[in-house]
Amino acid sequence: MIELDCKVMKILYRNSKRARIKEIKKQIDLNDNNNIRYSTIDSCLKRLENEGFIKWEKYKPIILTEKGTDFTKEIIRHAQLLEIFLFNELGLTVEQAHNESEKFNLNFSCDIISKICEKYQHPEKCPCGEKILNSNACFCIEK
């Protein structure tokens, strides 16, 4: 799973589990100060569809599947727990902790994330105030 795939899935999740390719491009361009090509997004969507994370037909809304929803909840959960760690242990501001946790949360195993969760006694909210999500399964990337 590459970073772009995760970004697209988070956009879909935050848009009520569906969006059009134009909306995805707009949000990625805004968040990354980038001008991503439609062909790059198209390739990403094909990968996600092949993995069963989305349902997609050209010119129709892209829909996050149940598997995609669970995966997305897990990657958001990883970022939220890392945010808590960065805020509490390194004294970063809420905004800094949020931004940094989004950048590198894919590099941490579920074991490490679970230890952070246990260390902070299974918190319900992250420092930025969002409810910490739970998924039905762990989808950690094997290294």
N, C-alpha and C positions, 0 to 999 in steps of 0.2 A: 504494500500500500504506500503510495507516495503522498507527499504533502498536499498536492493539488486535489487528489481524490478526497482527502479528509476535509479540505476546505469546502469542496462542492457538497459533500454530505452534510456538513454543519449548516451550510446555507439552506439546503433543502429542509433540514430538521427545524430550523428557526423560521422557515416560511410555511409552517403547517404541513410539512412533509411533501411539498410539491412546489415546483417552480418551472419557469420557462428558461431556456438557455440564455435569453437576453438578460433576464434578471440575475442569473448566476454571473454572467460576464460583468455586469455593472457592479455587483457587490465585490467581486474579486478585484476589479480595477480600482474601486474606491478604497478598499482595505489595504491593498498592496502598492498603491500609487503606480500601477502597472497598466499596460495595455495588452492583455492576454488575447491571443488569437482565438477565433471561434473554432478553428480546426484543432487547437490544443484541448479546448473544452470538449469537443466532439470525441476526441480520442479517449479522454478521461471518462466520459459517459459510457462509451463502449466497454471500457474495462470494468466499470462499476456494474453495468448490466450483465456482463459475462460472469461476474462473481455473485450475482444474485442480490446485490445491494439496492438496485433501482429497477423500475420498469420505465421503459422509454420508447416512444415512437417519435420519429422526426416530426417537428411542427406541432407537437402536443406537449402538455405539461409532463415534466419528469417527476416520477412518484417514488418516494423512498419506501422500500419493502419493509416487512417486519424485521428481517435480518439486518437491513440497512439502518433501521431505527435503533436496534439494539447496539450495533457497532458504533453508531454516532453517539449514543448516550455514553458508551464506555470511553470514547476518546474525549468527550466533553468532561466526563468525570475525572479522568486523568489530569486534565488541565486544571480543573477546579481544585483538586487536592494538591497539585504542585503549587498553585497559587497560594494556598494556605501555608505551605512550607516556606515559600519564598518571603511571604509577608511576615510570618512569625520568626523565622530563623535568621533571615538576612536583613530584616528591617526595611524592605522595599515598600514604597507606597502601594496603595491598593491598585492604582493604574499600572505601575511598573510591574507588580507581581502578576497581574492579569496578562499584560502584554508579553512578558517573558515566558510565562507558563504556556501560552499559545504557541510560542516559537519552537519549544523543544519537548513538548509532552510526549511525542511519539517515540522518543529515545529511551523512555523508562519502561521497564517491565512491569507487569501486573504485580509481581512480588514486591517491588519497591513501592508502588502506589498503595498496595495494601498495608505496608508498614507505615506509610505516612498517614493513612486513614486510621489505623490503630493508635498511632502516636497521639493523634488529636481526638481520640475517642469517638470516631465515626461522626464527624461534624455534619450538620444538616445544611449549612450555608457556607459559601466561600466569602472571603473578605469584600468582594464587590457586591455581595448581597444576593447572588443567585442561589437558588436551591440546588444542592448537589444531587445529581441524577444517579439513578441506579439502572443497570441493564439486567436482562435475563441471563446473560452469559458473558464470560470474559473473552475478548477477541484479540488479546495481545499479539503483537507481531513477534514471531519467532526470529531470533537473530541467528 
